[in-house]
Amino acid sequence: MKLSFLGAADCVTGSRHLLDLGGQRLLLDCGLFQGFKQLRERNWAGLGAAAASIDAVLLSHAHLDHSGYIPALRSQGFNGQVFSSQATRDLCEVLLLDSAHLQEEDARRANRQGSSKHAKALPLYTVNDTKKALTHFVGLPRDGRIKLGHGQSQAEVRFTPVGHLLGACAISVRSQGKTLVYSGDVGRNNDLLMPGPQRVEEADYLLIESTYGNRSHPPEDVQARLAQILRNTFKRGGTVLLPSFAVGRAQALLLVLQRLRETGELDQNVAIYLDSPMALQATELTIKHKKLLRIGASDAAGLCDGVKLITKGADSLKLAGQLASPRAQPSIVISASGMATGGRVLNYIETLAPQARHHIAFPGFQVGGTRGAKMVDGAREIKLHGKYIAVNAEVSHLEGFSGHADADGLMAWLRGFKKPPSQVFVVHGEAAASDALRSRIQDELAWPVRVPQHGETVEL
């Protein structure tokens, strides 16, 4: 058995871990690299293994840094199946098609503006590529168990829910008398929407994510914090912009805003806009899979009650301009993407960021190198559509909305194993976070642990 770290081994993005069982090759996640340019360029360098040699992809959840490379893999010759929970499969249809659409739009814009360094800008993959890739997906029943392959390289695979996002699971692969567990992204015990992560009790080899490996979530009440932001901004006549991940985060924000309305902390007359067709689709899927949530069916069904839905691109541009007017009524806008890397939220940042009366609040993790990370770190101008935009609006980071377990949460999940694994690999974290979690595992649990390098292959 061999394990190759083809992504998320030296950064927090691009999860791709190749398990070679001798007669069968399984890819654990197949994500996009995001953030810094040198990482994004890896998306164009190929997988690091022949796509046609991979028998199956085992997908932990739908976020693009875990799923977003699948259409490219299929275009490079992958012809196997992609196994995941049914909710993950449903969300991937939304996320991957949107990713392809944005890439096509970015390529067209670059060619129109002549801003590409290449003779012709091309998307990494197209909508048509993505539709073909989606035919390879297999959504698993609730027990999440399958057998793959034959003979000595046969593998028994199990998917265990770990909170974080609708359908998200840890993946256990048992073959040749040994069990490898990949955590995927581990959720929080006190998440607004998702139940806490279920324990996995046995592993000979363990891959653990470390997104928040060196941090603790602030002990703030996110509902109270958001209420305060709304009050302060509305007093000065401003609008609150919430750049949000369309899947998971947008629904959590809608839930909190509905609760603020119920308590009277948010006036019923204040307009709430949801400007993200993908977030609307994800909300519909959240309601469809409501049995996976920790909230009641009525709370799930009412997420969009009284919310103004913006579906057309022209209406998005129009609203962004209207809200920048001095005569505009204070409002709340939820729009994607969550790290301001693209999408309609850029319309609002372009018009609202230069004005000090507005507030831009980022509810969740910001990958280094993204516009969101730069703004949270205090950047007073950002590059947008080929030009620099002043950032005079108030900017804040609502870390309490994060769907990731923090360092203490990760350690609590690890303590659920009945005995120490033979080896732990810390992945999916920025360097400081991964090393901090490695140190805690070594000092507090005394388990063999290391941080692998990008492209490294180890014998198991």
JOURFEN-V119911 format. One record per helix or strand of 2 or more residues. SS is the DSSP state (hx for helix, st for strand). FROM is the first residue (numbers start at 1). TO is the last residue. Records with the same first field share a line. If there is no record, write none. Layout:
SS = FROM-TO, FROM-TO
This chain:
st = 2-7, 16-20, 25-28, 56-58, 81-85, 137-140, 145-148, 155-161, 169-175, 178-182, 205-209, 240-243, 271-275, 308-309, 331-335, 359-362, 381-384, 387-390, 394-397, 423-427, 449-450, 457-459
hx = 37-44, 51-53, 64-67, 70-75, 86-113, 127-134, 151-153, 222-235, 249-263, 277-288, 290-292, 297-301, 313-323, 345-352, 371-376, 399-401, 407-414, 431-445
